[in-house]
Amino acid sequence: MTEPPSPQEVAVATSALRTEATEWDHQSRAMSTISTAVAAMELGRLEAGLFQLIVAPYNDLVAAVTARAAEGSAAMTQIGQTLRTVADTYDAEDKAGEHRIRNVY
């Protein structure tokens, strides 16, 4: 039978999870910045000048990229939250001796 991890090993694992969660949060903010920047790239007919034929397709593309970047930002935030929840659960179970009680190892 495998021995359960030591408290130090659990701390290393949960610390790594929280570090990764922080990285996902940073990337989420970056995607949000991209979404905002792309949204500002929409063209009006006057701005397009001679290229008025491309205004609608161009703005459709801008809207699509903006939406996908916003979705990516939200998903990255959720990933970070999930990693923190996993780390918190692991810490709580380790403190409660859950794995030892259930003889999981």
N, C-alpha and C positions, 0 to 999 in steps of 0.2 A: 504494500500500500504506500502511496506517495504521501509524504509529509505536507502539511499545509504550509503556505508561505509564512515567513516571519513577518512581524510588524514592519520591519525595515523594507522588506521586499514589497509589501503592500503599499507602503509610503512611496517607494520609487515608482511603482506602477500607476498609482493615482496621481502622483505629481506629473508624470508623463502625459496622462489623459488631460489634466488641466492645462498643461502647456500647449497641447494640441488644440484644445478648445479655444485658448487665447489666440492662436494662429488663425483658426477659422473665423473668429470675431474680427481680426484685422483684415482678412480677405473679404469678409462681408462688407466692411466699411469701404474697402477699395471698389467693390462691385457697385455699391450704392453711389459712390462718386462718379463712376463711369456712367451709370444710368442717368444721373443728373446732367453730366456733361453732354451726353449724346442727345438727351431731350432738348437741350438748348441749340442743337444743330438744325432744327426744322427751318425750312425756307418758306418765305411768303412769295407770292407771284411777282411782286415788285423786286424783291431781292434776286430772283432767278433771272430777270432780264430776258435775254435771248433763249434761255433754257427752260422756258415755262412748261414745255411738254414733259419734262422730267420731274416737276414739282410734286405731283401726287405720288408717283412710285417712290421717289426719294423720301418723302415724308412718311410713307408707309414703312419703308425700311428703317427709318429713324425710330418710328413708334415700336416696331418689332424688336429692334436691338435694345431700346429702352426697357421694354417689358421683360425681355429675357434677362437682362442684367439685374432688374429689380427682383425677379424670381430667384435668380442665383444668389443674390444678397440674402433674401429671406431663407433660402435653403441652407446657406452657410451658417446663418445665425442658429437655425434649428440643430444643425450638426454640433455646433459648439455647446448648445444647451444639453443635448443628449450626452455628449462626452462628460460634461460636468455631473449630470445625473448619475451616470454609470460610476464615476469616481466616488461620488457621495454615497451611493448604495454600497459599493465595495467597502468603503471606510466603515460605514455603519455596521455592515455584516461582520467585518473583521473585529470591530470593537465588541460586538455582541457574541462573538464566537460561533456565529451561525454555521460556518463550514465544519467546524469541529463537532458541533451538536448533531448536525445532519450526517456526519461521517462522509462528507462529499469527497474528501481526499483519500 
